[in-house]
Amino acid sequence: MDAWTGHDVPTLPGKSAPPALFDSARREIARTTAGPTASMYVCGITPYDATHLGHAATMITFDLVQRLWRDAGIDVRYVQNVTDIDDPLLERATRDGEDWVVLAMRETALFREDMEALRIIPPAHYVGAVESIPRIAAHVRELVAAGAAYQLGDGTGDVYFAIEAAPAFGYESHLSREDMLRLSAERGGDPERPGKRDPLDPLLWRGARDGEPAWDGGDLGPGRPGWHIECATIALGLLGSTIDVQGGGNDLLYPHHECSAAHAERLTGEAPFAAHYVHAGMIGLDGEKMSKSKGNLVFVSRLRGDGVDPMAVRLGLMTGHYRSDRQWTDDVLKAGEQRLARWREAAVAPTGPSGDGLLAALREALGNDLDTPAALALVDAWAESALAGGGTDPAAPALMAQAVDALLGIRL
Ligand code: ZN
């Protein structure tokens, strides 16, 4: 399907080194690829609801990675999916008496608008689960044939991946079995289901049920794909057997990313699936976790509708470090708006302190595991100095604006 519309990204003088990022599997910060191309797969939305600030924060995180790679002269192959068929989508459509296809199309369209407003560089490939079903089903059949998956004997036609076929299972999340069981139950898995070889085995193919959409699965029978194999198949098809960065929110680390990697590695025989597994923190509201069950989601489209500048939202979300769970409050938004106004004022000052110096410092801060708090502080200090008449570089204000645009995605 179509992604959203991109925008021009200024080319800056000189270039940065490829960024170093925290890898959840190795549990350390390590330099990303030095190759001429970099590949990244980021898990996208299940379009049953509008883009909330948690989605936005995750998308901004991986947008920064793409921006830094580009600034390092690296060609970026970026793929993102849309889980346009899954239980939450069908549940919401049933609850609201709406056609699930119409719901998915509407929310995906809104997501695209939000991404454009936040100046997120679009992925090269934006891929839906539904359009990928023939390839997903082929992968499931391949796993069954290899003895790594099995059909449940209860007549449902449901197929599960046998985690015993993935000896390294758990290397990414480092969780105890007890924690895996708990998280699996909380996040869409079914550890209690009878007949599975291991309670942690994840669903690959759900056999057709009355009242649910189903597609041809060949020998699998009609049905629809599980979530983890969806992402593994889309990534393998467009990016090859191993990728540089697999990204998403930290609530995807287990079971989603752990299982996707296990599927991909079993299919290709190559490990690790991703050189870096990168996870963004969650956004809470006024001290509480933001969740659909609490009904306290803050939607990007709602803020836009209220006339909030999307650049202030973006700055607000970059105020804390991407890996930390952090809070959204009115004060965070106000601070983002004030900072944006101050930077805009400074960008048209007659002179400022060295633009080259600011650019080098920004590249260093962001290259160190996307240290946006440090980067924002650097621009703040530069702006204060420029507005106080400090510095004599007449080219600096324009370079500052270009650097902030190219590296932070903030248009002044
Ligand atoms: Zn995914």
Boltz pocket constraint, residues with backbone or C-beta under 6 A from the ligand:
constraints:
  - pocket:
      binder: B
      contacts: [[A, 42], [A, 43], [A, 44], [A, 227], [A, 231], [A, 256], [A, 260]]
      max_distance: 6.0
